Amino acid sequence: MDILETMAAEITEQTEEAPKKRRGGRKPMTEEQKAAAAKIRAEQKAAAANLKPDVYVQFQETEANINDLVEAAREEFRKEKKRTRILSMKLYVKPEERTAYYVINEKSEGKIEF
């Protein structure tokens, strides 16, 4: 029984002393590296949540950027009503007419040619 006990003690000593190997061959990250990686992931997540894609309308040989049309509609509205806040906006694009129609705050209407 002494031999079995000594073998068991040697095995437990070997497993306690040997560091665990990670798969993939990567070294463990330090706390600073973990914090930096978490910060980068949080920034990427925030950027993905606030994504505003560039949307284009193409028709025959005409192309219009929707963001540019929205800005043009805002500027056109501001010419008439400088102090009114824009709470809602609907933009209707008719590429065959090269015109975008807008309705702001469900009251003011207008059109923009592009």
Biopython code that builds the backbone (N, CA, C, O; Angstrom):
import numpy as np
from Bio.PDB.StructureBuilder import StructureBuilder

atoms = [
    (1, "MET", "N", (0.808, -1.184, 0.000)),
    (1, "MET", "CA", (0.000, 0.000, 0.000)),
    (1, "MET", "C", (0.854, 1.252, 0.000)),
    (1, "MET", "O", (0.420, 2.296, -0.485)),
    (2, "ASP", "N", (2.004, 1.167, 0.511)),
    (2, "ASP", "CA", (2.878, 2.327, 0.522)),
    (2, "ASP", "C", (3.222, 2.775, -0.892)),
    (2, "ASP", "O", (3.312, 3.973, -1.159)),
    (3, "ILE", "N", (3.409, 1.846, -1.775)),
    (3, "ILE", "CA", (3.762, 2.179, -3.161)),
    (3, "ILE", "C", (2.607, 2.919, -3.829)),
    (3, "ILE", "O", (2.831, 3.906, -4.530)),
    (4, "LEU", "N", (1.391, 2.464, -3.623)),
    (4, "LEU", "CA", (0.232, 3.127, -4.211)),
    (4, "LEU", "C", (0.066, 4.548, -3.671)),
    (4, "LEU", "O", (-0.254, 5.474, -4.417)),
    (5, "GLU", "N", (0.286, 4.703, -2.388)),
    (5, "GLU", "CA", (0.156, 6.035, -1.790)),
    (5, "GLU", "C", (1.218, 6.986, -2.324)),
    (5, "GLU", "O", (0.921, 8.148, -2.600)),
    (6, "THR", "N", (2.433, 6.517, -2.471)),
    (6, "THR", "CA", (3.501, 7.378, -2.984)),
    (6, "THR", "C", (3.262, 7.732, -4.448)),
    (6, "THR", "O", (3.532, 8.858, -4.866)),
    (7, "MET", "N", (2.758, 6.778, -5.229)),
    (7, "MET", "CA", (2.460, 7.064, -6.643)),
    (7, "MET", "C", (1.338, 8.094, -6.759)),
    (7, "MET", "O", (1.399, 8.988, -7.603)),
    (8, "ALA", "N", (0.330, 7.972, -5.926)),
    (8, "ALA", "CA", (-0.779, 8.919, -5.939)),
    (8, "ALA", "C", (-0.294, 10.305, -5.532)),
    (8, "ALA", "O", (-0.723, 11.304, -6.109)),
    (9, "ALA", "N", (0.594, 10.377, -4.549)),
    (9, "ALA", "CA", (1.143, 11.668, -4.106)),
    (9, "ALA", "C", (1.980, 12.294, -5.211)),
    (9, "ALA", "O", (1.918, 13.507, -5.413)),
    (10, "GLU", "N", (2.762, 11.495, -5.931)),
    (10, "GLU", "CA", (3.587, 12.013, -7.031)),
    (10, "GLU", "C", (2.710, 12.539, -8.166)),
    (10, "GLU", "O", (3.008, 13.573, -8.765)),
    (11, "ILE", "N", (1.650, 11.833, -8.450)),
    (11, "ILE", "CA", (0.745, 12.268, -9.534)),
    (11, "ILE", "C", (0.084, 13.589, -9.170)),
    (11, "ILE", "O", (-0.007, 14.485, -10.010)),
    (12, "THR", "N", (-0.377, 13.724, -7.940)),
    (12, "THR", "CA", (-1.018, 14.984, -7.540)),
    (12, "THR", "C", (-0.015, 16.124, -7.534)),
    (12, "THR", "O", (-0.374, 17.247, -7.888)),
    (13, "GLU", "N", (1.235, 15.876, -7.144)),
    (13, "GLU", "CA", (2.263, 16.920, -7.173)),
    (13, "GLU", "C", (2.543, 17.360, -8.604)),
    (13, "GLU", "O", (2.693, 18.554, -8.865)),
    (14, "GLN", "N", (2.614, 16.419, -9.525)),
    (14, "GLN", "CA", (2.890, 16.742, -10.925)),
    (14, "GLN", "C", (1.764, 17.573, -11.532)),
    (14, "GLN", "O", (2.021, 18.524, -12.270)),
    (15, "THR", "N", (0.540, 17.222, -11.228)),
    (15, "THR", "CA", (-0.586, 17.970, -11.797)),
    (15, "THR", "C", (-0.695, 19.358, -11.191)),
    (15, "THR", "O", (-1.114, 20.291, -11.877)),
    (16, "GLU", "N", (-0.332, 19.523, -9.928)),
    (16, "GLU", "CA", (-0.398, 20.829, -9.295)),
    (16, "GLU", "C", (0.715, 21.749, -9.792)),
    (16, "GLU", "O", (0.503, 22.955, -9.921)),
    (17, "GLU", "N", (1.883, 21.205, -10.069)),
    (17, "GLU", "CA", (3.019, 21.998, -10.498)),
    (17, "GLU", "C", (2.940, 22.383, -11.969)),
    (17, "GLU", "O", (3.340, 23.490, -12.330)),
    (18, "ALA", "N", (2.455, 21.536, -12.795)),
    (18, "ALA", "CA", (2.436, 21.781, -14.242)),
    (18, "ALA", "C", (1.358, 22.806, -14.580)),
    (18, "ALA", "O", (0.200, 22.637, -14.197)),
    (19, "PRO", "N", (1.733, 23.874, -15.299)),
    (19, "PRO", "CA", (0.709, 24.856, -15.694)),
    (19, "PRO", "C", (-0.211, 24.266, -16.753)),
    (19, "PRO", "O", (0.185, 23.424, -17.558)),
    (20, "LYS", "N", (-1.430, 24.729, -16.723)),
    (20, "LYS", "CA", (-2.397, 24.237, -17.697)),
    (20, "LYS", "C", (-2.093, 24.841, -19.053)),
    (20, "LYS", "O", (-1.787, 26.029, -19.158)),
    (21, "LYS", "N", (-2.175, 24.037, -20.075)),
    (21, "LYS", "CA", (-1.933, 24.508, -21.427)),
    (21, "LYS", "C", (-3.245, 24.968, -22.045)),
    (21, "LYS", "O", (-4.288, 24.335, -21.876)),
    (22, "ARG", "N", (-3.172, 26.073, -22.758)),
    (22, "ARG", "CA", (-4.355, 26.584, -23.444)),
    (22, "ARG", "C", (-4.348, 26.057, -24.867)),
    (22, "ARG", "O", (-3.296, 25.858, -25.473)),
    (23, "ARG", "N", (-5.510, 25.844, -25.368)),
    (23, "ARG", "CA", (-5.628, 25.415, -26.760)),
    (23, "ARG", "C", (-5.369, 26.597, -27.669)),
    (23, "ARG", "O", (-5.679, 27.735, -27.317)),
    (24, "GLY", "N", (-4.812, 26.340, -28.816)),
    (24, "GLY", "CA", (-4.578, 27.390, -29.788)),
    (24, "GLY", "C", (-3.240, 28.077, -29.612)),
    (24, "GLY", "O", (-2.876, 28.901, -30.451)),
    (25, "GLY", "N", (-2.506, 27.786, -28.585)),
    (25, "GLY", "CA", (-1.180, 28.329, -28.403)),
    (25, "GLY", "C", (-1.139, 29.791, -27.970)),
    (25, "GLY", "O", (-0.072, 30.404, -28.014)),
    (26, "ARG", "N", (-2.254, 30.365, -27.557)),
    (26, "ARG", "CA", (-2.257, 31.766, -27.124)),
    (26, "ARG", "C", (-1.796, 31.866, -25.682)),
    (26, "ARG", "O", (-2.037, 30.976, -24.865)),
    (27, "LYS", "N", (-1.127, 32.973, -25.392)),
    (27, "LYS", "CA", (-0.724, 33.225, -24.017)),
    (27, "LYS", "C", (-1.894, 33.861, -23.283)),
    (27, "LYS", "O", (-2.701, 34.560, -23.894)),
    (28, "PRO", "N", (-1.994, 33.629, -21.989)),
    (28, "PRO", "CA", (-3.074, 34.266, -21.222)),
    (28, "PRO", "C", (-2.917, 35.787, -21.242)),
    (28, "PRO", "O", (-1.802, 36.309, -21.242)),
    (29, "MET", "N", (-4.046, 36.483, -21.260)),
    (29, "MET", "CA", (-4.032, 37.940, -21.293)),
    (29, "MET", "C", (-3.862, 38.493, -19.883)),
    (29, "MET", "O", (-4.344, 37.915, -18.909)),
    (30, "THR", "N", (-3.168, 39.622, -19.795)),
    (30, "THR", "CA", (-3.042, 40.302, -18.513)),
    (30, "THR", "C", (-4.334, 41.071, -18.263)),
    (30, "THR", "O", (-5.179, 41.196, -19.149)),
    (31, "GLU", "N", (-4.471, 41.579, -17.055)),
    (31, "GLU", "CA", (-5.679, 42.338, -16.710)),
    (31, "GLU", "C", (-5.789, 43.597, -17.560)),
    (31, "GLU", "O", (-6.890, 43.979, -17.957)),
    (32, "GLU", "N", (-4.659, 44.248, -17.844)),
    (32, "GLU", "CA", (-4.670, 45.453, -18.682)),
    (32, "GLU", "C", (-5.115, 45.128, -20.101)),
    (32, "GLU", "O", (-5.882, 45.875, -20.709)),
    (33, "GLN", "N", (-4.629, 44.009, -20.622)),
    (33, "GLN", "CA", (-5.015, 43.592, -21.972)),
    (33, "GLN", "C", (-6.490, 43.234, -22.021)),
    (33, "GLN", "O", (-7.177, 43.538, -22.997)),
    (34, "LYS", "N", (-6.978, 42.586, -20.968)),
    (34, "LYS", "CA", (-8.404, 42.246, -20.913)),
    (34, "LYS", "C", (-9.255, 43.506, -20.887)),
    (34, "LYS", "O", (-10.287, 43.575, -21.555)),
    (35, "ALA", "N", (-8.827, 44.502, -20.119)),
    (35, "ALA", "CA", (-9.574, 45.757, -20.030)),
    (35, "ALA", "C", (-9.563, 46.480, -21.380)),
    (35, "ALA", "O", (-10.583, 47.027, -21.800)),
    (36, "ALA", "N", (-8.415, 46.483, -22.054)),
    (36, "ALA", "CA", (-8.319, 47.128, -23.365)),
    (36, "ALA", "C", (-9.190, 46.411, -24.388)),
    (36, "ALA", "O", (-9.857, 47.057, -25.197)),
    (37, "ALA", "N", (-9.188, 45.088, -24.357)),
    (37, "ALA", "CA", (-10.013, 44.312, -25.288)),
    (37, "ALA", "C", (-11.495, 44.538, -25.013)),
    (37, "ALA", "O", (-12.291, 44.626, -25.948)),
    (38, "ALA", "N", (-11.868, 44.634, -23.747)),
    (38, "ALA", "CA", (-13.271, 44.888, -23.393)),
    (38, "ALA", "C", (-13.691, 46.269, -23.869)),
    (38, "ALA", "O", (-14.817, 46.451, -24.333)),
    (39, "LYS", "N", (-12.796, 47.243, -23.759)),
    (39, "LYS", "CA", (-13.099, 48.598, -24.218)),
    (39, "LYS", "C", (-13.305, 48.627, -25.731)),
    (39, "LYS", "O", (-14.229, 49.276, -26.219)),
    (40, "ILE", "N", (-12.454, 47.933, -26.467)),
    (40, "ILE", "CA", (-12.582, 47.862, -27.930)),
    (40, "ILE", "C", (-13.884, 47.190, -28.318)),
    (40, "ILE", "O", (-14.573, 47.658, -29.224)),
    (41, "ARG", "N", (-14.234, 46.100, -27.649)),
    (41, "ARG", "CA", (-15.493, 45.403, -27.947)),
    (41, "ARG", "C", (-16.689, 46.302, -27.663)),
    (41, "ARG", "O", (-17.660, 46.298, -28.420)),
    (42, "ALA", "N", (-16.627, 47.075, -26.577)),
    (42, "ALA", "CA", (-17.732, 47.986, -26.232)),
    (42, "ALA", "C", (-17.872, 49.079, -27.286)),
    (42, "ALA", "O", (-18.990, 49.438, -27.656)),
    (43, "GLU", "N", (-16.753, 49.612, -27.773)),
    (43, "GLU", "CA", (-16.793, 50.631, -28.825)),
    (43, "GLU", "C", (-17.375, 50.066, -30.118)),
    (43, "GLU", "O", (-18.182, 50.718, -30.781)),
    (44, "GLN", "N", (-16.961, 48.851, -30.470)),
    (44, "GLN", "CA", (-17.482, 48.216, -31.680)),
    (44, "GLN", "C", (-18.974, 47.945, -31.541)),
    (44, "GLN", "O", (-19.723, 48.119, -32.501)),
    (45, "LYS", "N", (-19.408, 47.527, -30.380)),
    (45, "LYS", "CA", (-20.829, 47.256, -30.155)),
    (45, "LYS", "C", (-21.644, 48.533, -30.253)),
    (45, "LYS", "O", (-22.729, 48.534, -30.835)),
    (46, "ALA", "N", (-21.130, 49.629, -29.687)),
    (46, "ALA", "CA", (-21.825, 50.917, -29.762)),
    (46, "ALA", "C", (-21.886, 51.408, -31.209)),
    (46, "ALA", "O", (-22.910, 51.937, -31.642)),
    (47, "ALA", "N", (-20.800, 51.235, -31.951)),
    (47, "ALA", "CA", (-20.784, 51.654, -33.353)),
    (47, "ALA", "C", (-21.780, 50.841, -34.170)),
    (47, "ALA", "O", (-22.448, 51.380, -35.053)),
    (48, "ALA", "N", (-21.882, 49.552, -33.883)),
    (48, "ALA", "CA", (-22.826, 48.706, -34.612)),
    (48, "ALA", "C", (-24.266, 49.069, -34.266)),
    (48, "ALA", "O", (-25.144, 49.016, -35.128)),
    (49, "ALA", "N", (-24.512, 49.435, -33.012)),
    (49, "ALA", "CA", (-25.866, 49.799, -32.600)),
    (49, "ALA", "C", (-26.307, 51.124, -33.214)),
    (49, "ALA", "O", (-27.494, 51.325, -33.469)),
    (50, "ASN", "N", (-25.356, 52.029, -33.455)),
    (50, "ASN", "CA", (-25.669, 53.343, -34.003)),
    (50, "ASN", "C", (-25.362, 53.441, -35.494)),
    (50, "ASN", "O", (-25.150, 54.537, -36.014)),
    (51, "LEU", "N", (-25.339, 52.323, -36.170)),
    (51, "LEU", "CA", (-25.004, 52.295, -37.589)),
    (51, "LEU", "C", (-26.031, 53.061, -38.409)),
    (51, "LEU", "O", (-27.236, 52.836, -38.293)),
    (52, "LYS", "N", (-25.536, 53.963, -39.233)),
    (52, "LYS", "CA", (-26.383, 54.698, -40.161)),
    (52, "LYS", "C", (-25.798, 54.480, -41.550)),
    (52, "LYS", "O", (-24.843, 55.153, -41.936)),
    (53, "PRO", "N", (-26.356, 53.559, -42.288)),
    (53, "PRO", "CA", (-25.775, 53.231, -43.589)),
    (53, "PRO", "C", (-26.027, 54.327, -44.624)),
    (53, "PRO", "O", (-26.985, 55.093, -44.523)),
    (54, "ASP", "N", (-25.155, 54.380, -45.607)),
    (54, "ASP", "CA", (-25.369, 55.262, -46.746)),
    (54, "ASP", "C", (-26.288, 54.529, -47.714)),
    (54, "ASP", "O", (-25.963, 53.444, -48.196)),
    (55, "VAL", "N", (-27.441, 55.134, -47.992)),
    (55, "VAL", "CA", (-28.421, 54.511, -48.862)),
    (55, "VAL", "C", (-28.515, 55.339, -50.142)),
    (55, "VAL", "O", (-28.656, 56.561, -50.098)),
    (56, "TYR", "N", (-28.434, 54.663, -51.262)),
    (56, "TYR", "CA", (-28.501, 55.319, -52.559)),
    (56, "TYR", "C", (-29.691, 54.785, -53.334)),
    (56, "TYR", "O", (-30.042, 53.611, -53.224)),
    (57, "VAL", "N", (-30.307, 55.658, -54.115)),
    (57, "VAL", "CA", (-31.369, 55.258, -55.029)),
    (57, "VAL", "C", (-30.802, 55.420, -56.424)),
    (57, "VAL", "O", (-30.317, 56.492, -56.788)),
    (58, "GLN", "N", (-30.864, 54.354, -57.202)),
    (58, "GLN", "CA", (-30.381, 54.404, -58.578)),
    (58, "GLN", "C", (-31.534, 54.104, -59.514)),
    (58, "GLN", "O", (-32.308, 53.169, -59.307)),
    (59, "PHE", "N", (-31.626, 54.923, -60.550)),
    (59, "PHE", "CA", (-32.658, 54.722, -61.557)),
    (59, "PHE", "C", (-32.093, 55.186, -62.878)),
    (59, "PHE", "O", (-31.696, 56.342, -63.024)),
    (60, "GLN", "N", (-32.058, 54.298, -63.824)),
    (60, "GLN", "CA", (-31.461, 54.542, -65.130)),
    (60, "GLN", "C", (-30.063, 55.125, -64.936)),
    (60, "GLN", "O", (-29.189, 54.416, -64.438)),
    (61, "GLU", "N", (-29.819, 56.339, -65.292)),
    (61, "GLU", "CA", (-28.481, 56.904, -65.128)),
    (61, "GLU", "C", (-28.412, 57.899, -63.977)),
    (61, "GLU", "O", (-27.468, 58.685, -63.896)),
    (62, "THR", "N", (-29.379, 57.877, -63.106)),
    (62, "THR", "CA", (-29.448, 58.811, -61.989)),
    (62, "THR", "C", (-29.132, 58.087, -60.688)),
    (62, "THR", "O", (-29.550, 56.950, -60.473)),
    (63, "GLU", "N", (-28.388, 58.768, -59.828)),
    (63, "GLU", "CA", (-28.090, 58.222, -58.509)),
    (63, "GLU", "C", (-28.251, 59.340, -57.486)),
    (63, "GLU", "O", (-27.808, 60.466, -57.710)),
    (64, "ALA", "N", (-28.886, 59.020, -56.363)),
    (64, "ALA", "CA", (-29.089, 60.017, -55.309)),
    (64, "ALA", "C", (-28.810, 59.377, -53.960)),
    (64, "ALA", "O", (-29.265, 58.268, -53.679)),
    (65, "ASN", "N", (-28.061, 60.085, -53.131)),
    (65, "ASN", "CA", (-27.783, 59.634, -51.772)),
    (65, "ASN", "C", (-28.931, 60.104, -50.881)),
    (65, "ASN", "O", (-29.253, 61.292, -50.855)),
    (66, "ILE", "N", (-29.534, 59.192, -50.166)),
    (66, "ILE", "CA", (-30.688, 59.522, -49.322)),
    (66, "ILE", "C", (-30.294, 60.494, -48.215)),
    (66, "ILE", "O", (-31.064, 61.398, -47.889)),
    (67, "ASN", "N", (-29.109, 60.323, -47.634)),
    (67, "ASN", "CA", (-28.678, 61.235, -46.569)),
    (67, "ASN", "C", (-28.582, 62.668, -47.078)),
    (67, "ASN", "O", (-28.931, 63.606, -46.362)),
    (68, "ASP", "N", (-28.108, 62.842, -48.316)),
    (68, "ASP", "CA", (-28.040, 64.180, -48.907)),
    (68, "ASP", "C", (-29.434, 64.755, -49.114)),
    (68, "ASP", "O", (-29.653, 65.950, -48.911)),
    (69, "LEU", "N", (-30.374, 63.910, -49.518)),
    (69, "LEU", "CA", (-31.748, 64.383, -49.719)),
    (69, "LEU", "C", (-32.395, 64.782, -48.391)),
    (69, "LEU", "O", (-33.145, 65.757, -48.332)),
    (70, "VAL", "N", (-32.108, 64.037, -47.339)),
    (70, "VAL", "CA", (-32.648, 64.370, -46.019)),
    (70, "VAL", "C", (-32.094, 65.720, -45.565)),
    (70, "VAL", "O", (-32.841, 66.559, -45.062)),
    (71, "GLU", "N", (-30.803, 65.931, -45.738)),
    (71, "GLU", "CA", (-30.203, 67.215, -45.360)),
    (71, "GLU", "C", (-30.779, 68.358, -46.196)),
    (71, "GLU", "O", (-31.035, 69.442, -45.672)),
    (72, "ALA", "N", (-30.978, 68.123, -47.472)),
    (72, "ALA", "CA", (-31.557, 69.159, -48.332)),
    (72, "ALA", "C", (-32.987, 69.490, -47.898)),
    (72, "ALA", "O", (-33.388, 70.653, -47.923)),
    (73, "ALA", "N", (-33.753, 68.477, -47.504)),
    (73, "ALA", "CA", (-35.121, 68.710, -47.030)),
    (73, "ALA", "C", (-35.098, 69.518, -45.731)),
    (73, "ALA", "O", (-35.932, 70.403, -45.539)),
    (74, "ARG", "N", (-34.157, 69.223, -44.847)),
    (74, "ARG", "CA", (-34.033, 69.995, -43.610)),
    (74, "ARG", "C", (-33.703, 71.458, -43.905)),
    (74, "ARG", "O", (-34.295, 72.368, -43.324)),
    (75, "GLU", "N", (-32.756, 71.670, -44.808)),
    (75, "GLU", "CA", (-32.376, 73.038, -45.157)),
    (75, "GLU", "C", (-33.542, 73.794, -45.782)),
    (75, "GLU", "O", (-33.763, 74.965, -45.472)),
    (76, "GLU", "N", (-34.280, 73.137, -46.651)),
    (76, "GLU", "CA", (-35.438, 73.756, -47.291)),
    (76, "GLU", "C", (-36.494, 74.128, -46.245)),
    (76, "GLU", "O", (-37.086, 75.206, -46.307)),
    (77, "PHE", "N", (-36.719, 73.240, -45.298)),
    (77, "PHE", "CA", (-37.680, 73.497, -44.230)),
    (77, "PHE", "C", (-37.206, 74.651, -43.348)),
    (77, "PHE", "O", (-38.013, 75.481, -42.930)),
    (78, "ARG", "N", (-35.913, 74.707, -43.063)),
    (78, "ARG", "CA", (-35.351, 75.769, -42.217)),
    (78, "ARG", "C", (-35.465, 77.154, -42.870)),
    (78, "ARG", "O", (-35.511, 78.164, -42.167)),
    (79, "LYS", "N", (-35.512, 77.209, -44.193)),
    (79, "LYS", "CA", (-35.685, 78.491, -44.870)),
    (79, "LYS", "C", (-37.037, 79.104, -44.517)),
    (79, "LYS", "O", (-37.155, 80.318, -44.355)),
    (80, "GLU", "N", (-38.059, 78.247, -44.399)),
    (80, "GLU", "CA", (-39.407, 78.717, -44.100)),
    (80, "GLU", "C", (-39.634, 78.898, -42.597)),
    (80, "GLU", "O", (-40.165, 79.918, -42.158)),
    (81, "LYS", "N", (-39.225, 77.900, -41.820)),
    (81, "LYS", "CA", (-39.506, 77.899, -40.380)),
    (81, "LYS", "C", (-38.206, 77.637, -39.635)),
    (81, "LYS", "O", (-37.782, 76.492, -39.477)),
    (82, "LYS", "N", (-37.592, 78.704, -39.185)),
    (82, "LYS", "CA", (-36.269, 78.589, -38.577)),
    (82, "LYS", "C", (-36.296, 78.026, -37.170)),
    (82, "LYS", "O", (-35.361, 77.331, -36.771)),
    (83, "ARG", "N", (-37.331, 78.302, -36.417)),
    (83, "ARG", "CA", (-37.356, 77.903, -35.009)),
    (83, "ARG", "C", (-38.121, 76.616, -34.733)),
    (83, "ARG", "O", (-38.084, 76.109, -33.612)),
    (84, "THR", "N", (-38.789, 76.097, -35.700)),
    (84, "THR", "CA", (-39.589, 74.890, -35.490)),
    (84, "THR", "C", (-38.675, 73.668, -35.473)),
    (84, "THR", "O", (-37.834, 73.488, -36.353)),
    (85, "ARG", "N", (-38.859, 72.844, -34.464)),
    (85, "ARG", "CA", (-38.075, 71.614, -34.370)),
    (85, "ARG", "C", (-38.643, 70.566, -35.309)),
    (85, "ARG", "O", (-39.852, 70.491, -35.527)),
    (86, "ILE", "N", (-37.758, 69.772, -35.853)),
    (86, "ILE", "CA", (-38.185, 68.670, -36.722)),
    (86, "ILE", "C", (-38.328, 67.433, -35.848)),
    (86, "ILE", "O", (-37.345, 66.889, -35.345)),
    (87, "LEU", "N", (-39.576, 67.001, -35.678)),
    (87, "LEU", "CA", (-39.852, 65.825, -34.853)),
    (87, "LEU", "C", (-40.069, 64.576, -35.683)),
    (87, "LEU", "O", (-39.814, 63.462, -35.225)),
    (88, "SER", "N", (-40.541, 64.765, -36.908)),
    (88, "SER", "CA", (-40.725, 63.611, -37.794)),
    (88, "SER", "C", (-40.529, 64.075, -39.230)),
    (88, "SER", "O", (-40.780, 65.230, -39.574)),
    (89, "MET", "N", (-40.082, 63.157, -40.041)),
    (89, "MET", "CA", (-39.872, 63.461, -41.453)),
    (89, "MET", "C", (-40.147, 62.217, -42.281)),
    (89, "MET", "O", (-39.681, 61.122, -41.965)),
    (90, "LYS", "N", (-40.912, 62.408, -43.344)),
    (90, "LYS", "CA", (-41.151, 61.352, -44.321)),
    (90, "LYS", "C", (-40.608, 61.866, -45.644)),
    (90, "LYS", "O", (-40.862, 63.004, -46.039)),
    (91, "LEU", "N", (-39.864, 61.013, -46.315)),
    (91, "LEU", "CA", (-39.244, 61.396, -47.579)),
    (91, "LEU", "C", (-39.682, 60.400, -48.643)),
    (91, "LEU", "O", (-39.491, 59.192, -48.498)),
    (92, "TYR", "N", (-40.263, 60.916, -49.699)),
    (92, "TYR", "CA", (-40.738, 60.083, -50.797)),
    (92, "TYR", "C", (-39.890, 60.408, -52.020)),
    (92, "TYR", "O", (-39.909, 61.536, -52.512)),
    (93, "VAL", "N", (-39.152, 59.426, -52.505)),
    (93, "VAL", "CA", (-38.232, 59.642, -53.622)),
    (93, "VAL", "C", (-38.855, 59.088, -54.895)),
    (93, "VAL", "O", (-39.262, 57.928, -54.955)),
    (94, "LYS", "N", (-38.919, 59.945, -55.910)),
    (94, "LYS", "CA", (-39.419, 59.530, -57.221)),
    (94, "LYS", "C", (-38.298, 59.753, -58.234)),
    (94, "LYS", "O", (-38.178, 60.831, -58.816)),
    (95, "PRO", "N", (-37.478, 58.718, -58.435)),
    (95, "PRO", "CA", (-36.310, 58.901, -59.302)),
    (95, "PRO", "C", (-36.678, 59.181, -60.757)),
    (95, "PRO", "O", (-35.914, 59.833, -61.469)),
    (96, "GLU", "N", (-37.839, 58.697, -61.211)),
    (96, "GLU", "CA", (-38.220, 58.953, -62.608)),
    (96, "GLU", "C", (-38.498, 60.437, -62.850)),
    (96, "GLU", "O", (-38.386, 60.921, -63.977)),
    (97, "GLU", "N", (-38.862, 61.156, -61.782)),
    (97, "GLU", "CA", (-39.086, 62.597, -61.883)),
    (97, "GLU", "C", (-37.879, 63.391, -61.378)),
    (97, "GLU", "O", (-37.861, 64.618, -61.467)),
    (98, "ARG", "N", (-36.860, 62.681, -60.842)),
    (98, "ARG", "CA", (-35.687, 63.305, -60.225)),
    (98, "ARG", "C", (-36.113, 64.278, -59.126)),
    (98, "ARG", "O", (-35.574, 65.378, -59.008)),
    (99, "THR", "N", (-37.080, 63.856, -58.333)),
    (99, "THR", "CA", (-37.635, 64.698, -57.282)),
    (99, "THR", "C", (-37.856, 63.875, -56.014)),
    (99, "THR", "O", (-38.193, 62.692, -56.068)),
    (100, "ALA", "N", (-37.656, 64.532, -54.880)),
    (100, "ALA", "CA", (-37.971, 63.924, -53.590)),
    (100, "ALA", "C", (-38.975, 64.834, -52.897)),
    (100, "ALA", "O", (-38.761, 66.042, -52.793)),
    (101, "TYR", "N", (-40.062, 64.253, -52.428)),
    (101, "TYR", "CA", (-41.092, 64.991, -51.712)),
    (101, "TYR", "C", (-40.941, 64.694, -50.226)),
    (101, "TYR", "O", (-40.645, 63.562, -49.842)),
    (102, "TYR", "N", (-41.144, 65.703, -49.395)),
    (102, "TYR", "CA", (-41.011, 65.493, -47.961)),
    (102, "TYR", "C", (-42.220, 66.042, -47.219)),
    (102, "TYR", "O", (-42.889, 66.972, -47.669)),
    (103, "VAL", "N", (-42.476, 65.428, -46.058)),
    (103, "VAL", "CA", (-43.496, 65.896, -45.121)),
    (103, "VAL", "C", (-42.809, 65.942, -43.764)),
    (103, "VAL", "O", (-42.330, 64.926, -43.261)),
    (104, "ILE", "N", (-42.766, 67.143, -43.174)),
    (104, "ILE", "CA", (-42.099, 67.327, -41.890)),
    (104, "ILE", "C", (-43.142, 67.671, -40.842)),
    (104, "ILE", "O", (-44.004, 68.525, -41.052)),
    (105, "ASN", "N", (-43.046, 66.991, -39.715)),
    (105, "ASN", "CA", (-43.963, 67.163, -38.581)),
    (105, "ASN", "C", (-45.424, 66.972, -38.989)),
    (105, "ASN", "O", (-46.324, 67.536, -38.366)),
    (106, "GLU", "N", (-45.650, 66.205, -39.997)),
    (106, "GLU", "CA", (-46.982, 65.868, -40.510)),
    (106, "GLU", "C", (-47.785, 67.102, -40.916)),
    (106, "GLU", "O", (-49.010, 67.030, -41.017)),
    (107, "LYS", "N", (-47.110, 68.244, -41.154)),
    (107, "LYS", "CA", (-47.802, 69.468, -41.531)),
    (107, "LYS", "C", (-47.179, 70.121, -42.755)),
    (107, "LYS", "O", (-47.882, 70.463, -43.706)),
    (108, "SER", "N", (-45.896, 70.290, -42.736)),
    (108, "SER", "CA", (-45.207, 71.027, -43.792)),
    (108, "SER", "C", (-44.798, 70.079, -44.917)),
    (108, "SER", "O", (-44.224, 69.018, -44.670)),
    (109, "GLU", "N", (-45.096, 70.468, -46.134)),
    (109, "GLU", "CA", (-44.764, 69.660, -47.311)),
    (109, "GLU", "C", (-43.856, 70.463, -48.230)),
    (109, "GLU", "O", (-43.871, 71.694, -48.226)),
    (110, "GLY", "N", (-43.082, 69.756, -49.000)),
    (110, "GLY", "CA", (-42.206, 70.407, -49.967)),
    (110, "GLY", "C", (-41.595, 69.393, -50.891)),
    (110, "GLY", "O", (-41.832, 68.192, -50.765)),
    (111, "LYS", "N", (-40.796, 69.889, -51.834)),
    (111, "LYS", "CA", (-40.121, 68.975, -52.747)),
    (111, "LYS", "C", (-38.720, 69.488, -53.034)),
    (111, "LYS", "O", (-38.430, 70.679, -52.932)),
    (112, "ILE", "N", (-37.872, 68.550, -53.393)),
    (112, "ILE", "CA", (-36.464, 68.833, -53.710)),
    (112, "ILE", "C", (-36.155, 68.147, -55.028)),
    (112, "ILE", "O", (-36.480, 66.974, -55.216)),
    (113, "GLU", "N", (-35.539, 68.862, -55.919)),
    (113, "GLU", "CA", (-35.098, 68.239, -57.170)),
    (113, "GLU", "C", (-33.626, 67.855, -57.012)),
    (113, "GLU", "O", (-32.836, 68.582, -56.411)),
    (114, "PHE", "N", (-33.292, 66.719, -57.556)),
    (114, "PHE", "CA", (-31.888, 66.280, -57.499)),
    (114, "PHE", "C", (-31.367, 65.916, -58.861)),
    (114, "PHE", "O", (-30.206, 65.527, -58.995)),
]
sb = StructureBuilder()
sb.init_structure("model")
sb.init_model(0)
sb.init_chain("A")
sb.init_seg("    ")
for serial, (resi, resn, name, xyz) in enumerate(atoms, 1):
    if name == "N":
        sb.init_residue(resn, " ", resi, " ")
    sb.init_atom(name, np.array(xyz, "f"), 0.0, 1.0, " ", f" {name:<3s}", serial, name[0])
structure = sb.get_structure()
